Amino acid sequence: MKVLKTKNIGFCFGVKRAIKMVLKEVEENKNKVCTIGPIIHNPQMVDILKEKGVMPVEDVSRINEGVVVFRTHGIKKDEAEYIEQKGFRSIDTTCPFVKRVRKHAMYLKKNGYKVVIIGDKNHPEVKSVLSYLDNDGIVLQEPTLIEAKKVGVVSQTTLDKDTFVNIVRELAGNVHELRVYNTICESTEIRQKEAIELAGKVDMMLIVGGKNSANTSKLCKVVHEVQPRTYQIETNNDIKPEWFHGVHIVGITGGASTPDLIIDTVERHVKNL
């Protein structure tokens, strides 16, 4: 079985930076370390960190000791304030590109714009940005008309470009003033472009990444439009032999939070079929 992979695969800059910061803390100090929610959306990597003593905690009020890690997606404003009030030592691994979304959103609100965040209202990144607006913002996932004179737009970093453009186009037709910041992460755009290009050259595509990973799901969605035989998997254990009937060339790409070791294992598994 021939396997082709995209050039940009495995951890993105923000995830690589976060994992490095946490592992450095674990290796250099003996303190208890916890993260507010999973540090990244990859269950396998989260389990690896658990083995090293890094435990995810969903409710910040249950933390009573140790070092607190801010997840890559960012945490809510009230959670950050709670940690500061309690005097816990913290490590902020929030992706710089997520902070950029927050910065632009806060600027828009300060200057009288009704802030629209294009993204998934249930995603931790969006929840974090919204909290810094004191929840005074609108989250959109599909084109919708808004009644407002001034509208400012930012996007979830893992959004696909088509969704972003379609929603902005709809907003533009009904407001007096529209200010738009395209805050889609460049890595997300590059990965999607490479994956779409590869999908046109292979008989089947495997998208490797956490089922709870937004950027992996978006990657799978855009690739599936080009190559119907596209499957999202977390590990090689999810692979089914019947997928490969009549398949000679398999394309592999991965989400921004997928470890290289998992991608390598999937590649070996496919080659040995």
PLY file of the C-alpha trace (Angstrom):
ply
format ascii 1.0
element vertex 273
property float x
property float y
property float z
element edge 272
property int vertex1
property int vertex2
end_header
0.00 0.00 0.00
1.45 3.37 -1.02
1.13 6.19 1.51
1.43 9.93 0.87
1.41 12.55 3.64
0.92 16.29 3.72
3.98 18.43 4.47
2.45 20.16 7.50
1.43 17.37 9.82
1.62 16.79 13.57
1.73 19.48 16.25
1.24 23.10 15.17
3.32 25.90 16.70
0.85 26.64 19.51
0.46 23.01 20.61
4.18 22.29 20.39
4.86 25.37 22.53
2.27 24.34 25.14
3.50 20.76 25.49
7.10 21.94 25.78
6.16 24.40 28.57
4.27 21.76 30.56
6.94 19.06 30.19
9.59 21.55 31.30
7.58 22.25 34.47
7.13 18.52 35.17
10.83 17.77 34.68
12.23 20.71 36.64
9.83 20.85 39.59
8.01 18.37 41.79
4.85 20.44 42.16
1.41 19.09 41.41
0.37 20.28 37.93
-3.18 20.58 36.63
-4.72 22.03 33.48
-8.05 23.83 33.18
-9.74 21.28 30.95
-7.60 19.16 28.59
-4.58 21.21 27.50
-5.19 20.18 23.87
-7.92 18.23 22.08
-6.08 14.95 21.73
-7.04 12.22 24.25
-3.88 10.18 23.65
-1.56 13.11 24.39
-3.63 14.05 27.44
-3.22 10.46 28.71
0.55 10.66 28.18
0.64 13.82 30.27
-1.52 12.19 32.96
1.12 9.47 33.30
3.59 12.27 34.04
1.30 13.74 36.70
-0.43 16.46 34.65
-4.13 16.21 35.45
-6.98 18.05 33.69
-9.55 19.66 35.99
-12.89 20.91 34.64
-13.98 22.93 37.69
-11.41 25.54 38.68
-12.92 25.86 42.16
-11.77 22.31 42.95
-8.12 23.29 42.67
-6.50 23.84 46.04
-2.77 23.42 45.39
-0.03 23.14 42.81
0.68 24.80 39.48
-2.24 25.69 37.23
-1.87 25.52 33.45
-4.04 27.63 31.15
-5.05 25.42 28.20
-4.04 26.27 24.61
-7.62 27.34 23.81
-7.55 29.89 26.62
-9.63 29.90 29.79
-12.53 32.08 30.89
-11.95 35.49 32.43
-13.50 34.49 35.77
-11.31 31.38 35.92
-8.16 33.47 35.42
-9.33 35.90 38.12
-10.03 33.03 40.54
-6.54 31.60 40.06
-4.98 35.03 40.62
-7.07 35.65 43.77
-6.05 32.28 45.23
-2.40 33.02 44.55
-1.70 29.85 42.59
1.36 29.83 40.37
0.21 29.56 36.80
1.61 28.74 33.37
-0.22 30.36 30.47
0.00 28.08 27.44
-2.82 29.90 25.61
-1.92 29.94 21.92
-0.73 33.43 20.86
-3.13 33.27 17.92
-6.05 32.68 20.29
-4.91 35.69 22.32
-4.96 37.70 19.10
-8.66 36.85 18.67
-9.33 38.03 22.22
-7.35 41.25 21.69
-9.26 42.18 18.52
-12.63 41.29 20.06
-11.98 43.47 23.12
-10.83 46.35 20.92
-14.02 46.14 18.85
-16.25 46.17 21.92
-14.35 49.09 23.42
-14.93 51.08 20.23
-18.68 50.54 20.10
-18.97 47.59 17.73
-21.39 44.73 18.25
-18.91 41.85 18.31
-19.58 38.74 16.25
-17.43 35.66 16.84
-17.70 33.23 13.94
-17.28 29.77 15.38
-18.71 27.07 17.61
-20.40 28.47 20.73
-19.51 25.27 22.63
-15.79 25.40 21.83
-13.53 26.46 24.74
-11.73 29.04 22.60
-14.98 30.81 21.75
-16.20 30.58 25.36
-12.93 32.14 26.52
-13.08 35.06 24.06
-16.77 35.66 24.84
-16.05 35.79 28.58
-13.58 38.66 28.04
-16.45 40.55 26.40
-18.50 39.92 29.56
-20.56 37.58 27.35
-21.75 40.60 25.36
-21.21 39.18 21.88
-22.89 37.07 19.22
-21.58 33.68 18.10
-22.47 32.59 14.58
-21.91 29.30 12.73
-23.97 30.11 9.64
-24.96 33.23 7.65
-27.36 35.37 9.70
-28.60 38.95 9.42
-27.84 41.18 12.40
-29.63 44.42 13.28
-26.81 46.75 14.30
-25.18 49.90 12.92
-21.62 48.88 13.73
-20.56 45.24 13.64
-17.06 43.90 14.31
-16.08 40.36 13.37
-13.45 37.89 14.57
-13.25 34.16 13.94
-12.36 31.01 15.83
-8.79 30.15 14.85
-9.75 26.70 13.53
-12.59 27.89 11.29
-12.67 27.00 7.60
-12.35 29.95 5.22
-15.57 29.30 3.26
-17.72 29.52 6.40
-15.98 32.74 7.41
-16.43 34.37 3.98
-20.09 33.35 3.66
-21.04 34.76 7.07
-19.12 38.01 6.53
-20.79 38.45 3.13
-24.23 38.08 4.74
-23.40 40.56 7.50
-22.09 43.11 4.99
-25.50 43.39 3.34
-27.30 44.69 6.40
-25.01 46.90 8.49
-23.84 50.51 8.17
-20.26 49.78 9.25
-18.49 46.43 9.25
-14.98 45.84 10.60
-13.52 42.38 10.05
-10.46 40.67 11.48
-9.61 37.38 9.79
-8.23 35.52 12.82
-8.21 32.06 11.26
-4.83 30.55 12.14
-2.46 30.43 9.16
-1.53 26.86 10.09
-5.20 25.86 9.80
-5.46 27.36 6.30
-2.20 25.77 5.13
-3.17 22.33 6.44
-6.56 22.47 4.76
-5.06 23.60 1.46
-2.43 20.83 1.50
-4.98 18.18 2.49
-7.38 19.20 -0.29
-4.56 19.05 -2.83
-3.46 15.61 -1.61
-7.06 14.32 -1.62
-7.17 14.80 -5.38
-4.20 12.48 -5.87
-5.17 9.47 -3.73
-7.85 6.77 -3.53
-8.60 7.40 0.15
-7.77 9.90 2.90
-7.19 9.30 6.60
-7.49 12.34 8.89
-5.74 11.59 12.19
-6.81 13.52 15.27
-9.00 13.68 18.35
-12.73 13.27 17.87
-13.10 16.38 20.07
-10.68 18.42 17.94
-12.38 21.22 16.00
-9.53 21.74 13.56
-9.42 17.99 12.79
-13.17 17.88 12.18
-12.97 20.91 9.86
-10.07 19.27 8.05
-12.13 16.12 7.55
-15.11 18.16 6.30
-13.21 20.06 3.59
-11.29 16.96 2.46
-14.46 14.85 2.25
-15.84 17.30 -0.31
-12.94 16.39 -2.61
-12.45 12.73 -1.67
-15.64 10.92 -0.48
-13.53 8.06 0.87
-12.28 10.12 3.80
-12.20 8.84 7.37
-11.33 10.55 10.65
-9.49 8.34 13.13
-7.80 8.86 16.48
-5.39 5.91 16.29
-4.63 2.93 14.06
-7.12 0.90 16.15
-9.94 2.81 14.42
-8.89 1.62 10.98
-11.18 -0.92 9.28
-9.76 -3.27 6.61
-12.91 -3.02 4.47
-12.15 0.66 3.80
-9.25 -0.39 1.59
-11.02 -2.46 -1.08
-9.76 -1.20 -4.44
-7.46 1.34 -2.77
-3.84 1.62 -3.96
-2.77 5.04 -2.66
-3.70 6.38 0.77
-3.28 9.99 1.84
-2.65 10.85 5.49
-2.88 14.17 7.26
-3.36 15.14 10.89
-4.94 17.76 13.10
-2.86 20.44 14.80
-2.90 18.57 18.13
-2.02 15.11 16.80
1.34 13.75 18.03
3.85 12.56 15.41
4.10 9.18 17.14
0.40 8.46 16.43
0.71 9.52 12.79
3.81 7.33 12.38
1.96 4.35 13.87
-0.99 4.88 11.48
1.40 5.11 8.52
3.14 1.83 9.44
-0.21 0.11 9.96
-1.49 1.18 6.53
1.72 0.17 4.76
1.51 -3.30 6.31
-2.05 -3.97 5.17
0 1
1 2
2 3
3 4
4 5
5 6
6 7
7 8
8 9
9 10
10 11
11 12
12 13
13 14
14 15
15 16
16 17
17 18
18 19
19 20
20 21
21 22
22 23
23 24
24 25
25 26
26 27
27 28
28 29
29 30
30 31
31 32
32 33
33 34
34 35
35 36
36 37
37 38
38 39
39 40
40 41
41 42
42 43
43 44
44 45
45 46
46 47
47 48
48 49
49 50
50 51
51 52
52 53
53 54
54 55
55 56
56 57
57 58
58 59
59 60
60 61
61 62
62 63
63 64
64 65
65 66
66 67
67 68
68 69
69 70
70 71
71 72
72 73
73 74
74 75
75 76
76 77
77 78
78 79
79 80
80 81
81 82
82 83
83 84
84 85
85 86
86 87
87 88
88 89
89 90
90 91
91 92
92 93
93 94
94 95
95 96
96 97
97 98
98 99
99 100
100 101
101 102
102 103
103 104
104 105
105 106
106 107
107 108
108 109
109 110
110 111
111 112
112 113
113 114
114 115
115 116
116 117
117 118
118 119
119 120
120 121
121 122
122 123
123 124
124 125
125 126
126 127
127 128
128 129
129 130
130 131
131 132
132 133
133 134
134 135
135 136
136 137
137 138
138 139
139 140
140 141
141 142
142 143
143 144
144 145
145 146
146 147
147 148
148 149
149 150
150 151
151 152
152 153
153 154
154 155
155 156
156 157
157 158
158 159
159 160
160 161
161 162
162 163
163 164
164 165
165 166
166 167
167 168
168 169
169 170
170 171
171 172
172 173
173 174
174 175
175 176
176 177
177 178
178 179
179 180
180 181
181 182
182 183
183 184
184 185
185 186
186 187
187 188
188 189
189 190
190 191
191 192
192 193
193 194
194 195
195 196
196 197
197 198
198 199
199 200
200 201
201 202
202 203
203 204
204 205
205 206
206 207
207 208
208 209
209 210
210 211
211 212
212 213
213 214
214 215
215 216
216 217
217 218
218 219
219 220
220 221
221 222
222 223
223 224
224 225
225 226
226 227
227 228
228 229
229 230
230 231
231 232
232 233
233 234
234 235
235 236
236 237
237 238
238 239
239 240
240 241
241 242
242 243
243 244
244 245
245 246
246 247
247 248
248 249
249 250
250 251
251 252
252 253
253 254
254 255
255 256
256 257
257 258
258 259
259 260
260 261
261 262
262 263
263 264
264 265
265 266
266 267
267 268
268 269
269 270
270 271
271 272
